[in-house]
Amino acid sequence: MALSNSLGSVSTALSTIPDVVATPSLRQTVSAPAGYPQTTLDRVSRFVKRIELFKDLSLSECREIARGTQERVFLRGETIFREGDPVGVVYAVASGRVKTIRSNRVGKLVILHLAGPGDLLDGLGLSMGSNHMFTAQAMGRCQVLTWDVEVFEGFVQRFAKLQSNATRFLVRRLRMTECRLHELATERVPQRLARVLLRLIVQSESCESRQPIDLSCEELAQMAGTTLYTVSRVLCNWAAEGIIQPERSAIRVENLPGLIHVATGGPSSDEERGCAIPGEPPRGDHGDASRDF
């Protein structure tokens, strides 16, 4: 089956898969006092319209929201905010990608989410004095829009559509978190890793262009809730089976139906032959989901 013909299969498979340092440097500020340049306001308004939270808001409402916006530019590896930092603003991604991460008491990291253009990072529904529960870090050059928490709360109270959008967003984020926890508790590493890759394919729309997934094995391990060694072994097995093709700091999916088969619970060839995956319990026993942490 051609990769381009598998987009529907990915959507079908993912219908059962819920979702997909230094102080930040303020490189450019585009808040809008009196005399705010019209062209800049229009540009920020277009950014605002791309954010799902503002879907179906009127142009005048989006422009008003844009007037209270600041734009920050971060480079790869820069920290946008840290776990434990006080919450002062609402963050949304205008361009680029951001990863949100948490660490345990011994410093082991897990990636909670990869945010792209239009995604909210944090601050929604939080009050001044709250603390961030995770760290946000730029994965490349990215633009982030910010609003003062109290100013943004005023928008939510004034614009009924924004209020309903915010409620839906928070409910969807909660359900996504619950389902990720369910995956960690009940699914084996190959299935979790395959689902991670499928989410990334859909998120990047690389099904048509066959673009590689530019994440390291360590980052994939942090997303799948397992160890670097286990991810490396699973990817080597998949490469031998022709499911993926490793590239420098990236992975290209060569057999999308095969990856979907693993994600939906089908065994890989190694599992069918009875070969154990390191860090995995015997087939049929999911074991303790915390074993890889």
Helices and strands as residue ranges (DSSP letters): G 3-6, H 7-14, H 38-50, G 52-54, H 59-67, E 70-74, E 79-81, E 89-95, E 98-103, E 109-115, E 120-122, E 135-138, E 142-148, H 149-158, H 160-186, H 189-204, H 206-209, H 217-224, H 228-241, E 244-247, E 250-253, H 256-263, H 269-272, G 289-292
